[in-house]
Amino acid sequence: MGYVPPTPSPAPSPAEPTPLPQLPAPNLHQYAHGVSLLGGWLPLTIEIVAVITLIVAIGWRRTRRWWLVWLPVCVVLGVLGALAARTYVNAEGLASDPAPFYLWVWIGIFAAGVAVAVLGWRGNSWWRRGVAVLAIPLTLMTALLALNRWVGYYPSVQAAWGALTAGPLPNQIDAADLPGLRNTVQTTGKLVEVDIPSDASGFKHRSEYVYLPPAWFAGPTPPRLPVIMMVAGEFNTPADWMRSGNAMPIIDGYAQSHGGMAPIFVFVDTGGSFNNDTECVNGPRGDSADHLTKDVRPYVVDHFGASEQAANWAVVGWSMGGTCAVDLTVMHPELFSTFEDIAGDHGPTAGSKDQTISRLYGGNAAAWDQFDPRTVMLKHGPYQGVAGWFEDTVTPTNTASPYGNGGGKRPQSDAPSGFGGHDEFRDSDEAGAADDLCGTAQTVGISCSVHRIISFHTWQFAQRALSDAMPWLAAQIKTPGATDSPA
């Protein structure tokens, strides 16, 4: 029989509500961090050029048959292409927030552009054929830019180039260089790429990353530092927290303000590929949970001398990763004691409950209970020494959609960092998740708090949430030199 929790006492209401913090307005024309791919002149210019090129490819001096038959066929094929893309995204459960309408529009324009080039080839002049061919990559680029504006992975041209060319991450060094840095004074932490064996899980994953603070290098042997496991969102790479979430300045800033002392951070791969949403469970999409608990954690302890105590381990996750952070901690309090859930869902989600059971667990309904955090918490009963920080968004009241009131502008309440992105055919499971999970957690002895900020579901919000919780996280997992910070 599961644990029956006591009824919690209602929290007293404050005399006056405290205004919620709000992210600053963006400057889409700034060049401090590169040329923006999420707004400003470059995406708009590419869109205009793509549309003009497609119009020229369509032509005006065409046959009557072209205008009455083939051009309508191109339009129909464009619409079908957009519908096919939308159906695929939702049928695969790739996301859980609505995709913006403009994404499907640009996908449709790309499909129509391909049709114009193919169906209009015969009898066309050589130069118009060339323009039609040129319209294909241009319209494809606009569709990819629209996708990027939704998920926000590449905020700038420089960030995209660095990722696509596998450019080095901030302060990245080769693992082979670590012995030579032993017993030295470092002004910044170092990031190393690791290939963690999957002997225990069999999970096929990409390279992962470990951040080592300056204190790790200072003595003849590394200190037994605490560890924070970092999990990104649904469409992800292990480097997302650094390339899109800009986590390195936050982490290094904390270390520099504490004499070089900070936790070790491990940036994990939960999917194995960009669009494989495992939700950190074990199932047909891969045994991701086993990889994190049975491969990654022992590897960091063995290879970097990290503490193996659960009291010194935390999990931080954004979006899908936030769900993972809660799940890993409540399922494995013997391994993790602290979590930060940044805009996660109520539990592992890939559609409705039936769809989730089918997609994530191969139809095994019992597995849903095994990974549902509220079910797990109530079945486990009282926890000891476990704490959580939930941070979520409150949508600005001055905008009806992520791009304003239909005018195509990005909201002025949030910086240009993309809008996350999940499934269009259902309401996001994120709504109310922080309050519901924290409420359940408190009934079983987990100390937790809910924090909110006026923002959208963006990487910039994730960056802010990590910064907000960083002092608390460090203190909670007993980082040397950390001062206790209330949640």
PyMOL commands that set and color helices and strands:
alter all, ss='L'
color gray80, all
select helices_A, chain A and resi 41-58+64-91+101-119+126-151+157-164+175-177+179-181+214-217+240-243+247-256+288-304+310-312+320-331+353-361+365-371+373-380+433-443+459-476
alter helices_A, ss='H'
color red, helices_A
select strands_A, chain A and resi 172-173+190-194+208-212+227-231+264-267+282-283+286-287+313-318+338-342+387-394+447-454
alter strands_A, ss='S'
color yellow, strands_A
deselect
rebuild
show_as cartoon
